[in-house]
Amino acid sequence: MKTVVRLMLGASALALAGCSELPGASLGATFGAESYLATDRGGPGFTGALASEYTELARSQAGNSAWMNATSYMAKARQAEGGAEPMATSPGQLGVNGETGALYDQVVSVIAGNKAERPEACARLQGVWEQYLFVYYAESNGAKCPLTADEALALVNEALAACSPSAAADFIVFFGFNQTDLTAEALNTVSDVVSSVQTLNPAGVSVVGHADTVGSVRYNQGLSERRANRVADALIDRGVPPGAIQVAGRSELDPAVVTGDGVREPRNRRVEISLSQ
């Protein structure tokens, strides 16, 4: 079974509208924006999926009267419609510094390596990256968006997993740095697990927690176990029999992405859930 993640592109895109202004927007392009956005955009392959993603981002902005922002996304939708691949916006283009640079490199690398095999998932990754960068940029400039940077980052983490080669786990739940709380996206994934358990009636459910390399191995062992237990408790609360669940923690010893010590890697802060037949 392929890794299952819950992407909330439409809802999160709506949350962005109006909280800041996107650089590169065009006043002149606003005059034709309404008619352009009235038609569904898209097509086959990665560029077709990108056209659809950027169109939805533009519609979310236009729906909240942020027409200038809409034109920035429209330009990329048009580029994709023409068969070209618009590059994901880099942090440098928005004057953003810090931790976003390394994540941008990961996003670009994962998309480049997997877009042919997983065009829709990788196009969504590019879309949710645009959302995350915009929210991060807005917050850096003192604006407040309905979607926080941490919430947008959770969407990027899940989209990275969907665009990447299939993992051994059937489901993955991601966590914030040094956190065990379940986000709304994580709870949606838990609900997906419950639905699959009810449909497939598996022999067992394996819940394995992981951590990144910040902190000691001993501390991360406890953190990974707490994450796994939080997910297991959520499954039990939703009707999965406790006796069917096996819980374990792997500390930082089984990373999804190999890093050096002391590295905050979002994809390593996870719980993997597998159903055995």
KEKE-3310 file (N, C-alpha, C; in steps of 0.2 Angstrom, whole numbers, plus 5000, padded with zeros to 4 digits):
npx = (5004:5003:5011:5000:4994:4987:4982:4978:4976:4966:4959:4969:4975:4965:4965:4976:4973:4974:4982:4995:5005:5009:5025:5029:5017:5005:4997:4991:4987:4977:4965:4960:4959:4947:4940:4949:4951:4939:4938:4942:4959:4973:4979:4988:5001:5015:5017:5003:4997:5003:4998:4985:4986:4992:4982:4971:4977:4977:4964:4960:4965:4959:4946:4945:4947:4960:4967:4979:4988:4983:4986:5000:5001:4993:5001:5011:5003:4999:5011:5014:5003:5007:5016:5029:5039:5036:5047:5047:5045:5059:5066:5075:5069:5059:5066:5068:5076:5086:5079:5072:5079:5086:5075:5069:5078:5077:5064:5064:5073:5067:5056:5061:5067:5056:5045:5041:5036:5027:5017:5006:5006:5019:5017:5007:5016:5024:5014:5010:5022:5023:5013:5017:5029:5024:5016:5026:5034:5025:5022:5035:5035:5027:5013:4998:4992:4977:4981:4995:5013:5019:5008:5007:5019:5018:5009:5018:5027:5020:5017:5029:5032:5022:5026:5039:5048:5039:5036:5040:5030:5012:5005:5009:5012:5016:5026:5028:5043:5051:5039:5023:5010:4995:4992:4979:4979:4986:4977:4967:4974:4975:4961:4960:4968:4960:4948:4954:4957:4945:4940:4949:4952:4965:4978:4986:4992:5005:5013:5025:5037:5047:5062:5070:5088:5091:5096:5099:5102:5095:5086:5078:5073:5063:5055:5051:5044:5034:5027:5023:5014:5005:4998:4994:4985:4975:4970:4964:4955:4946:4941:4949:4955:4964:4972:4976:4986:5003:5016:5030:5046:5059:5069:5082:5087:5083:5081:5071:5077:5094:5104:5116:5122:5111:5102:5088:5076:5061:5055:5059:5053:5042:5028:5026:5014:5009:4999:4997:4994)
npy = (4994:5011:5026:5036:5052:5067:5080:5097:5107:5116:5121:5127:5136:5145:5151:5159:5171:5188:5191:5196:5204:5198:5199:5203:5203:5209:5224:5227:5214:5211:5215:5205:5195:5189:5183:5174:5165:5160:5148:5131:5125:5115:5099:5085:5076:5083:5097:5100:5097:5107:5119:5118:5118:5131:5139:5136:5142:5155:5158:5157:5169:5178:5176:5182:5195:5199:5203:5207:5199:5187:5188:5185:5171:5167:5170:5160:5149:5151:5149:5136:5130:5132:5123:5124:5123:5132:5138:5134:5147:5154:5157:5168:5176:5182:5189:5182:5175:5162:5147:5142:5141:5128:5120:5123:5119:5105:5103:5107:5097:5085:5086:5087:5074:5065:5069:5064:5052:5054:5065:5072:5072:5078:5091:5096:5097:5107:5117:5118:5122:5135:5141:5139:5147:5159:5162:5162:5172:5183:5183:5186:5199:5205:5202:5194:5178:5168:5154:5147:5148:5136:5127:5128:5122:5109:5104:5105:5095:5083:5083:5082:5069:5062:5065:5059:5044:5029:5025:5012:5012:5013:5024:5041:5051:5068:5079:5094:5103:5095:5092:5083:5085:5082:5088:5096:5090:5079:5072:5070:5060:5050:5047:5042:5030:5023:5021:5012:5002:4997:4993:4984:4975:4972:4961:4966:4982:4992:5005:5017:5027:5042:5053:5068:5073:5082:5084:5072:5054:5046:5055:5057:5045:5044:5054:5049:5038:5044:5051:5040:5034:5044:5044:5031:5031:5040:5032:5022:5029:5031:5019:5008:4992:4990:4979:4976:4985:4988:4996:5007:5015:5023:5032:5043:5035:5029:5037:5046:5054:5056:5064:5076:5077:5086:5092:5100:5091:5091:5079:5069:5069:5060:5048:5032:5022:5006:4993:4976:4961)
npz = (5000:4996:5003:5012:5013:5019:5010:5010:5000:4994:5005:5013:5004:5003:5015:5014:5007:5006:5017:5014:5002:4986:4979:4962:4956:4945:4940:4927:4923:4931:4924:4915:4923:4929:4919:4915:4926:4927:4920:4920:4923:4917:4913:4905:4914:4922:4920:4917:4929:4937:4931:4935:4950:4952:4947:4956:4967:4963:4961:4975:4980:4972:4976:4988:4985:4983:4970:4964:4970:4965:4951:4951:4953:4942:4932:4932:4931:4917:4911:4914:4907:4894:4893:4899:4913:4927:4939:4957:4969:4976:4992:4992:4982:4988:4998:5009:5023:5032:5039:5028:5017:5016:5016:5004:4995:4997:4993:4979:4974:4977:4969:4956:4955:4955:4948:4935:4938:4948:4945:4948:4963:4965:4959:4968:4979:4975:4974:4988:4994:4989:4996:5009:5009:5006:5017:5027:5023:5025:5038:5043:5040:5048:5046:5049:5045:5042:5041:5049:5049:5054:5052:5038:5035:5039:5029:5019:5023:5022:5009:5003:5007:4999:4986:4986:4984:4987:5004:5016:5026:5028:5031:5036:5049:5053:5064:5073:5078:5091:5096:5101:5099:5089:5074:5064:5051:5054:5062:5052:5045:5054:5054:5042:5043:5052:5044:5035:5043:5046:5034:5029:5039:5046:5052:5061:5068:5066:5075:5074:5081:5077:5077:5074:5073:5083:5099:5112:5109:5119:5124:5112:5110:5120:5116:5103:5107:5114:5104:5096:5105:5106:5094:5094:5104:5099:5088:5096:5103:5092:5089:5085:5090:5105:5107:5094:5091:5089:5097:5095:5097:5088:5091:5084:5075:5064:5051:5039:5031:5029:5040:5047:5065:5076:5067:5062:5054:5046:5040:5047:5059:5064:5064:5059:5051:5049:5041:5044:5035)
capx = (5000:5007:5010:4994:4994:4981:4984:4973:4978:4961:4957:4975:4976:4960:4967:4982:4971:4973:4986:5000:5005:5015:5029:5029:5010:5004:4991:4988:4985:4970:4959:4958:4959:4941:4938:4954:4950:4932:4939:4947:4965:4976:4981:4991:5008:5017:5015:4996:4995:5005:4993:4979:4988:4993:4975:4968:4980:4975:4957:4959:4967:4954:4940:4946:4948:4967:4968:4986:4991:4980:4990:5006:5000:4991:5007:5014:4998:4999:5017:5013:4998:5011:5021:5035:5038:5038:5051:5045:5047:5064:5066:5078:5065:5055:5070:5067:5082:5085:5078:5068:5083:5087:5069:5068:5083:5074:5058:5066:5077:5062:5051:5065:5068:5050:5039:5039:5033:5022:5016:5001:5009:5024:5014:5005:5021:5026:5009:5010:5028:5022:5009:5021:5034:5020:5015:5032:5036:5020:5024:5042:5034:5022:5006:4995:4987:4973:4986:5001:5019:5019:5003:5009:5025:5015:5007:5024:5030:5016:5017:5036:5031:5018:5030:5045:5047:5035:5040:5037:5024:5006:5003:5014:5010:5022:5026:5032:5050:5050:5031:5019:5003:4993:4989:4972:4981:4988:4971:4964:4978:4972:4955:4961:4970:4954:4944:4957:4957:4938:4939:4954:4953:4972:4980:4989:4993:5011:5014:5032:5039:5054:5064:5076:5094:5092:5095:5103:5098:5091:5080:5074:5070:5057:5051:5048:5039:5028:5024:5019:5009:4999:4995:4990:4979:4970:4967:4960:4949:4942:4938:4954:4956:4971:4976:4979:4991:5010:5019:5038:5050:5066:5073:5084:5091:5080:5079:5069:5082:5100:5107:5121:5119:5108:5099:5080:5073:5054:5053:5062:5049:5036:5026:5024:5009:5008:4994:4999:4988)
capy = (5000:5017:5030:5040:5058:5071:5087:5102:5113:5121:5125:5131:5142:5150:5154:5164:5176:5194:5192:5200:5205:5194:5202:5200:5204:5214:5228:5226:5208:5210:5217:5199:5189:5186:5178:5168:5161:5156:5142:5126:5125:5109:5095:5079:5077:5088:5104:5101:5097:5113:5124:5117:5120:5138:5142:5136:5147:5162:5159:5158:5176:5183:5176:5187:5202:5200:5202:5208:5192:5182:5188:5182:5164:5166:5170:5153:5144:5152:5146:5128:5128:5132:5117:5125:5122:5137:5136:5136:5153:5153:5162:5174:5180:5186:5192:5178:5171:5157:5140:5141:5139:5121:5116:5124:5114:5098:5103:5107:5091:5079:5087:5085:5067:5061:5072:5060:5046:5056:5071:5076:5073:5083:5097:5098:5099:5114:5122:5119:5126:5142:5143:5140:5152:5166:5163:5163:5179:5187:5183:5189:5206:5207:5201:5187:5174:5162:5148:5149:5145:5129:5123:5127:5118:5102:5102:5104:5089:5078:5083:5079:5061:5060:5066:5055:5037:5026:5022:5006:5013:5014:5031:5044:5057:5072:5083:5100:5102:5094:5092:5077:5086:5080:5094:5094:5086:5072:5069:5067:5054:5045:5045:5037:5024:5020:5019:5007:4996:4995:4990:4979:4971:4969:4957:4971:4989:4994:5012:5017:5034:5044:5060:5071:5072:5087:5081:5065:5048:5044:5060:5056:5038:5045:5058:5045:5034:5048:5052:5034:5033:5049:5042:5025:5033:5043:5026:5018:5033:5030:5012:5002:4988:4991:4973:4975:4990:4987:5003:5007:5021:5022:5038:5046:5029:5026:5043:5046:5058:5055:5071:5076:5078:5092:5095:5100:5089:5089:5073:5064:5070:5057:5042:5028:5017:5000:4988:4969:4957)
capz = (5000:4996:5008:5011:5016:5018:5007:5011:4996:4993:5011:5015:5000:5005:5021:5013:5004:5009:5023:5012:4994:4983:4974:4955:4954:4939:4940:4921:4922:4934:4920:4912:4928:4931:4914:4915:4931:4926:4916:4924:4919:4919:4908:4907:4916:4928:4919:4917:4936:4940:4929:4940:4956:4952:4945:4962:4971:4960:4963:4982:4981:4969:4980:4994:4982:4982:4963:4963:4972:4960:4945:4952:4952:4936:4927:4933:4928:4910:4909:4914:4902:4888:4892:4902:4921:4932:4945:4963:4971:4981:4998:4990:4978:4993:5003:5015:5025:5037:5038:5022:5011:5015:5014:4997:4991:4997:4989:4972:4973:4977:4963:4950:4955:4955:4944:4930:4941:4952:4942:4952:4969:4965:4957:4974:4983:4973:4977:4995:4995:4987:5001:5015:5008:5007:5025:5031:5021:5028:5046:5044:5039:5053:5044:5052:5041:5046:5041:5052:5045:5056:5049:5031:5035:5040:5023:5015:5025:5020:5001:5002:5007:4994:4980:4986:4983:4992:5010:5019:5030:5024:5033:5040:5053:5055:5070:5074:5081:5099:5098:5101:5097:5083:5070:5060:5046:5057:5064:5046:5043:5059:5052:5036:5046:5055:5039:5032:5047:5046:5028:5027:5045:5046:5057:5066:5066:5069:5075:5076:5081:5075:5079:5070:5077:5088:5106:5113:5107:5124:5124:5106:5111:5124:5111:5098:5110:5116:5098:5094:5110:5105:5088:5096:5108:5094:5085:5100:5104:5086:5089:5084:5096:5108:5106:5088:5090:5092:5097:5096:5096:5085:5092:5078:5073:5057:5048:5033:5027:5033:5041:5053:5071:5078:5061:5062:5048:5047:5038:5052:5065:5061:5066:5053:5053:5044:5042:5042:5033)
cpx = (5004:5006:5004:4995:4988:4983:4978:4974:4973:4960:4963:4976:4971:4962:4973:4979:4971:4978:4993:5000:5011:5019:5029:5022:5010:4997:4987:4985:4978:4964:4956:4958:4953:4939:4943:4953:4943:4932:4944:4953:4968:4977:4985:4998:5009:5015:5007:4994:4997:5000:4987:4980:4988:4986:4971:4971:4978:4968:4956:4960:4961:4947:4939:4948:4955:4969:4975:4989:4989:4984:4997:5006:4997:4996:5010:5009:4998:5006:5017:5008:5002:5016:5028:5034:5040:5041:5047:5048:5053:5063:5069:5074:5061:5059:5069:5074:5081:5083:5075:5072:5084:5081:5068:5072:5080:5068:5060:5069:5072:5058:5055:5066:5062:5044:5037:5035:5027:5020:5012:5003:5014:5022:5011:5010:5023:5021:5009:5016:5026:5018:5013:5026:5030:5019:5021:5035:5031:5021:5030:5041:5028:5015:5004:4990:4983:4977:4992:5007:5020:5014:5004:5014:5023:5012:5013:5027:5026:5016:5024:5035:5027:5022:5036:5043:5043:5039:5037:5031:5018:5003:5008:5011:5016:5020:5030:5039:5048:5043:5029:5012:5001:4989:4982:4974:4983:4982:4967:4967:4976:4966:4955:4963:4964:4949:4947:4957:4950:4937:4943:4954:4960:4973:4983:4991:5000:5012:5021:5034:5046:5055:5069:5082:5096:5091:5099:5098:5093:5085:5075:5071:5063:5052:5048:5043:5033:5024:5020:5013:5003:4995:4991:4984:4973:4967:4962:4954:4944:4940:4943:4955:4963:4975:4979:4985:4998:5014:5027:5040:5057:5071:5075:5088:5089:5077:5076:5073:5088:5103:5113:5118:5116:5105:5091:5078:5066:5052:5055:5057:5042:5034:5024:5019:5008:5003:4997:4993:4990)
cpy = (5006:5021:5035:5046:5062:5078:5091:5108:5118:5125:5129:5137:5147:5154:5159:5171:5183:5196:5196:5201:5201:5199:5199:5201:5210:5218:5227:5220:5207:5211:5210:5193:5186:5181:5172:5163:5157:5150:5137:5125:5118:5105:5089:5081:5082:5095:5105:5101:5104:5119:5124:5120:5128:5142:5142:5141:5154:5163:5160:5166:5180:5182:5180:5194:5204:5199:5203:5201:5187:5182:5185:5174:5163:5166:5163:5148:5145:5148:5139:5126:5128:5127:5118:5124:5128:5135:5138:5142:5151:5158:5168:5179:5185:5190:5189:5174:5166:5150:5138:5139:5132:5117:5117:5120:5107:5098:5102:5100:5085:5080:5085:5078:5063:5064:5068:5054:5048:5063:5075:5078:5078:5090:5100:5100:5106:5119:5123:5123:5133:5145:5144:5146:5159:5167:5165:5170:5184:5188:5187:5197:5209:5206:5194:5184:5169:5156:5150:5146:5138:5125:5122:5122:5111:5100:5101:5097:5083:5078:5081:5071:5059:5060:5061:5048:5034:5023:5015:5006:5015:5021:5034:5050:5061:5077:5089:5098:5101:5093:5085:5078:5084:5086:5091:5089:5079:5069:5066:5061:5049:5043:5040:5030:5020:5017:5012:5001:4993:4991:4984:4973:4968:4965:4961:4977:4991:5002:5013:5025:5036:5051:5062:5070:5078:5084:5075:5060:5046:5049:5058:5050:5040:5049:5054:5041:5038:5050:5046:5033:5038:5047:5035:5026:5036:5037:5023:5022:5033:5023:5006:4999:4989:4985:4972:4980:4988:4994:5002:5014:5019:5028:5041:5041:5027:5032:5042:5049:5058:5062:5070:5077:5085:5096:5094:5098:5087:5082:5067:5064:5067:5051:5038:5022:5012:4995:4981:4965:4949)
cpz = (5000:5002:5007:5016:5014:5016:5007:5007:4996:5000:5014:5011:5001:5011:5020:5011:5008:5015:5021:5005:4991:4978:4967:4952:4949:4939:4933:4920:4926:4930:4917:4917:4929:4925:4913:4920:4931:4923:4920:4919:4921:4912:4910:4910:4921:4926:4919:4924:4939:4938:4934:4947:4957:4951:4952:4967:4969:4962:4970:4983:4978:4973:4986:4991:4982:4975:4961:4964:4967:4953:4945:4950:4945:4931:4927:4930:4920:4908:4909:4908:4895:4888:4896:4910:4925:4938:4952:4966:4976:4986:4996:4986:4982:4998:5009:5017:5030:5035:5032:5017:5010:5013:5007:4993:4991:4992:4981:4970:4972:4971:4957:4950:4954:4951:4939:4932:4945:4951:4947:4959:4970:4963:4964:4979:4981:4975:4984:4998:4994:4993:5008:5015:5009:5014:5029:5030:5024:5035:5047:5043:5043:5052:5048:5047:5045:5046:5044:5048:5048:5053:5041:5030:5035:5033:5018:5016:5022:5012:4999:5002:5001:4987:4980:4985:4988:4998:5012:5022:5025:5025:5037:5043:5055:5061:5070:5078:5089:5101:5098:5099:5090:5080:5067:5055:5048:5059:5058:5044:5048:5057:5046:5038:5048:5050:5035:5036:5047:5039:5027:5033:5045:5052:5063:5063:5070:5069:5078:5075:5080:5077:5074:5075:5082:5095:5106:5110:5112:5124:5118:5106:5115:5119:5106:5101:5112:5109:5095:5099:5108:5099:5090:5100:5104:5090:5090:5102:5098:5085:5087:5090:5099:5107:5099:5086:5093:5091:5099:5095:5093:5087:5086:5074:5066:5054:5041:5028:5032:5034:5046:5059:5072:5072:5062:5055:5049:5045:5042:5058:5063:5065:5060:5055:5048:5046:5040:5040:5035)
residu = (MET:LYS:THR:VAL:VAL:ARG:LEU:MET:LEU:GLY:ALA:SER:ALA:LEU:ALA:LEU:ALA:GLY:CYS:SER:GLU:LEU:PRO:GLY:ALA:SER:LEU:GLY:ALA:THR:PHE:GLY:ALA:GLU:SER:TYR:LEU:ALA:THR:ASP:ARG:GLY:GLY:PRO:GLY:PHE:THR:GLY:ALA:LEU:ALA:SER:GLU:TYR:THR:GLU:LEU:ALA:ARG:SER:GLN:ALA:GLY:ASN:SER:ALA:TRP:MET:ASN:ALA:THR:SER:TYR:MET:ALA:LYS:ALA:ARG:GLN:ALA:GLU:GLY:GLY:ALA:GLU:PRO:MET:ALA:THR:SER:PRO:GLY:GLN:LEU:GLY:VAL:ASN:GLY:GLU:THR:GLY:ALA:LEU:TYR:ASP:GLN:VAL:VAL:SER:VAL:ILE:ALA:GLY:ASN:LYS:ALA:GLU:ARG:PRO:GLU:ALA:CYS:ALA:ARG:LEU:GLN:GLY:VAL:TRP:GLU:GLN:TYR:LEU:PHE:VAL:TYR:TYR:ALA:GLU:SER:ASN:GLY:ALA:LYS:CYS:PRO:LEU:THR:ALA:ASP:GLU:ALA:LEU:ALA:LEU:VAL:ASN:GLU:ALA:LEU:ALA:ALA:CYS:SER:PRO:SER:ALA:ALA:ALA:ASP:PHE:ILE:VAL:PHE:PHE:GLY:PHE:ASN:GLN:THR:ASP:LEU:THR:ALA:GLU:ALA:LEU:ASN:THR:VAL:SER:ASP:VAL:VAL:SER:SER:VAL:GLN:THR:LEU:ASN:PRO:ALA:GLY:VAL:SER:VAL:VAL:GLY:HIS:ALA:ASP:THR:VAL:GLY:SER:VAL:ARG:TYR:ASN:GLN:GLY:LEU:SER:GLU:ARG:ARG:ALA:ASN:ARG:VAL:ALA:ASP:ALA:LEU:ILE:ASP:ARG:GLY:VAL:PRO:PRO:GLY:ALA:ILE:GLN:VAL:ALA:GLY:ARG:SER:GLU:LEU:ASP:PRO:ALA:VAL:VAL:THR:GLY:ASP:GLY:VAL:ARG:GLU:PRO:ARG:ASN:ARG:ARG:VAL:GLU:ILE:SER:LEU:SER:GLN)
# end
